Amino acid sequence: MGTAGAGEMMSIANQPIEQYSNLYTTQALGPAETQTQQALANQAAYQSAAAQQDIQSRLDPMSYAQRQMRLQSATDRLGQLYGQDPTAFSFRAPSAYTVPGSTDVPSLATLRQGASDIAKNLALASVDKRGTNPSLHLPGPTNLSVPTVAQSYF
């Protein structure tokens, strides 16, 4: 019962430290990870859309040509009705396909130092020689030198 109690005491005491560590890591790496996943998904979607058009034009070139001509004719007519040049409307977002590099995240040394600073706050537990009488040993007060990772992409 002593070692189980010591383990439980340590687990409860260290839960906030573990959550803080998870938050630190998510703040430091989460945005770049999400951007990478989205950029790769966007690249795949673009490739898929281009492949779909290529397949349509190869499998039924006449039907594809007719659709394109109807679309062009309808677009030209709308431009005339509204007095607008249809080619004036386009949208490009090249950054939607850009995978962030390692310069967009903290260095491994910074992450390691942050993890080390957080780990200094972990509590340890012990039992006496008979394996009973569990006790919790809290670390001395430590000031975290973990930088707050505040990034904005707007």
Sequence and secondary structure as in RCSB ss.txt:
>XXXX:A:sequence
MGTAGAGEMMSIANQPIEQYSNLYTTQALGPAETQTQQALANQAAYQSAAAQQDIQSRLDPMSYAQRQMRLQSAT
DRLGQLYGQDPTAFSFRAPSAYTVPGSTDVPSLATLRQGASDIAKNLALASVDKRGTNPSLHLPGPTNLSVPTVA
QSYF
>XXXX:A:secstr
 HHHHHHHHHHHHHHHHHHHHHHHHHHHHHHHHHHHHHHHHHHHHHHHHHHHHHHHHHH HHHHHHHHHHHHHHH
HHHHHHHT  GGG     GGGG    GGGS  HHHHHHHHHHHHTT  EEE  TTS S EEE             
    
